[in-house]
C-alpha cells in the first residue's frame, strides 16, 4: 500500500505517481528479462515473481508477529469496540442544521486502532492471532494465483493439484476471514477490559461487539467457482486426450491393414 501526504493535491498526486512509476519500472524490468531470455510466458513469469515476493514478505510478517508477541510488552489492536471517544473539545463542530457555511457535525469515533502498554502475554497472543488471521486472509488468494502460474508454466494448466488447492483456498478464506473479523473484535474488547476496571462505566466495554463482514463468504465463493471452472477444464482436457489416443490407435490400425 502506497500512502503519501502533502499540502497540495498536486504534490500528493506527484508523489503517488512516482511510487507507481517505480513499481511499473520493476514490472517492466521483469518483462524485459523474460524477453531477453526468450520466455513465451512473460506475463506468468512476472506474476510468479510478484506473488512469490508477496508470499515471502507475508512469511516474514508472520515471524515478526509471533516474535513480537513474546518479546515486547505492548499489543497493537485494530478491532471495533463499544467504547466511543468524543472529539476534542477544541475541534470546531456544530449540530446547527440552519448554518450556511460548511461545518463538521459533532460526534465521536469508536475506539478501534490503539496500543496497550504493559499488556499481558495472553492479550499479546490474542492480538497476534488477530493480525495473523488477517495476514493469512490476504495471502491465501496470492498463494492460489502462484500455484496456478507454477502449474501453467509446467504445462499442467488444468490439474487436480490446482482444483484441490482452490477448494482448500476457498475453505481457508472462509475460515481465516471469519476468524479475523471475530478475533479483532474479541481482542479489542479484551484489551479495554484489561486496561479499565468494571466500575469505570465510561470506558469499560460492557459487551463484546462482534462483526463478520461478507468478504470471507464472497472470497470463498469466488475461489470455489474458480475451482469448478478448472475442474470442468480438466474434465474436457481428459476427454480430448482420450479421444486423441483413440484416433491415434485407429490410425495405427489402418496403417497396419494397408
Secondary structure, 3 states (H helix, E strand, C coil): CCCCCCCCHHHHHHHHHHHHHHHHHHHHHHHHHHHHCCCCCHHHHHHHHHHHHHHHHHHHHHHHHHHHHHHCCEEEECCCCCCEEECCCCCCCECCCCCCCCCCECCEEECCCEEEECCCHHHHHHHHHHHHHHHHHHHHHHHHHHHHHHHHHCCCCCCHHHHHHHHHHHHHHHHHHHHHHHHHHHHHHHHHHHHCCCCCCCCCCCCCCCCCCCHHHHHHHHHHHHHHHHHHHHHHHHHHHHHHHHHHHHHHHHHHHC
